[in-house]
Amino acid sequence: MERLKGLIFIIFGSMLWGATGPLMEWLLDHTVLTVSFMLTVRLTVAGVLLLMYLLLTGQDIFSIWRQKTWSRQLLIFGIAGMLGVQYAFVAAINESNAVLATLLQFLAPIFVVAYVSLSLRKWPPRYQVLGIIGTLVGLFLLLTNASFDDLLVSRKGLLWGVAVGLTFAFYTLYPARLMKEWSVLLVVGWGMLIGGLTLGIVSRIWQSNEWVVFTNLKITGLMMALIFFGTIAFILFLSSMKYISAVEASILSSVEPLTAMVISVIVFSTSLGVWQLIGVFVMLICVTWLSVAGEKA
């Protein structure tokens, strides 16, 4: 019964997170909202909601700040990790589309493998090399539809997509000690709040003319849905890890880009060529292979 609960959590969590991509794409395309403003509001409100939830459940959310080592790591995670990956993801959506941005985050395992190999000063195992080559082949098909003459995404979109993979790898590796010592939700909640406040200060959000969009009830409702879906998706994903293995979570999280793809096709009439679709499935298979083989190694 508990395993079933874990499977339900990961599937619904991945579907909700996959749905946020097309929702952000619509908001960026149909309103005056910029990447910085939308992300500042989203991260700040989501961070406050998570921390309030922890307070209401009787947890001490301030003790982490009383130790310099952990508070310094939390600040780095909030700015370079949480804000880094979120900004790169939304910017990639803005420059390309939700499907490409969601799939390009699957480059993260390649950067993780490269970092571990460099730190250990040894070549990665054969299964990792094969998985990386397969992922890159899938990425080539996705970006070109098997045509050497055409790149089906702008250079900016591609650069932000690579940035998504890099920052997602950092986001995955860096907070390992933090999350082992402290509650995962505590670290994520503070990370979101730190990232949101930092971006808000840098972009001087209080001077923005974009606040006027909240006079439109439809836009306000969509922003609330974006914040709610994103926050619940993260909680469901993390909660699923109590009941299922990392391999199962990795395989089932592939629901995320597939959800983004289906919604984008229905809502935005986004179309992918045959070779692009083949590239998508090659990437998903290879990332799953990296996770499964890594678990057995």
Stockholm file with secondary structure:
# STOCKHOLM 1.0

chainA/1-297         MERLKGLIFIIFGSMLWGATGPLMEWLLDHTVLTVSFMLTVRLTVAGVLLLMYLLLTGQDIFSIWRQKTWSRQLLIFGIAGMLGVQYAFVAAINESNAVLATLLQFLAPIFVVAYVSLSLRKWPPRYQVLGIIGTLVGLFLLLTNASFDDLLVSRKGLLWGVAVGLTFAFYTLYPARLMKEWSVLLVVGWGMLIGGLTLGIVSRIWQSNEWVVFTNLKITGLMMALIFFGTIAFILFLSSMKYISAVEASILSSVEPLTAMVISVIVFSTSLGVWQLIGVFVMLICVTWLSVAGEKA
#=GR chainA/1-297 SS CHHHHHHHHHHHHHHHHHHHHHHHHHHHHHSSCCHHHHHHHHHHHHHHHHHHHHHHTTCCSSGGGGSHHHHHHHHHIIIIIIIHHHHHHHHHHHHSCHHHHHHHGGGHHHHHHHHHHHHHTSCCCHHHHHHHHHHHHHHHHHHHTTCSSCCSSCHHHHHHHHHHHHHHHHHHHTTHHHHHHSCHHHHHHHHHHHHHHHHHHHTTGGGCSGGGGGGSHHHHHHHHHHHHHHHHHHHHHHHHTTTSCHHHHHHHTTHHHHHHHHHHHHHHCCCCCHHHHHHHHHHHHHHHHHHHHHHHC
#=GC SS_cons         CHHHHHHHHHHHHHHHHHHHHHHHHHHHHHSSCCHHHHHHHHHHHHHHHHHHHHHHTTCCSSGGGGSHHHHHHHHHIIIIIIIHHHHHHHHHHHHSCHHHHHHHGGGHHHHHHHHHHHHHTSCCCHHHHHHHHHHHHHHHHHHHTTCSSCCSSCHHHHHHHHHHHHHHHHHHHTTHHHHHHSCHHHHHHHHHHHHHHHHHHHTTGGGCSGGGGGGSHHHHHHHHHHHHHHHHHHHHHHHHTTTSCHHHHHHHTTHHHHHHHHHHHHHHCCCCCHHHHHHHHHHHHHHHHHHHHHHHC
//
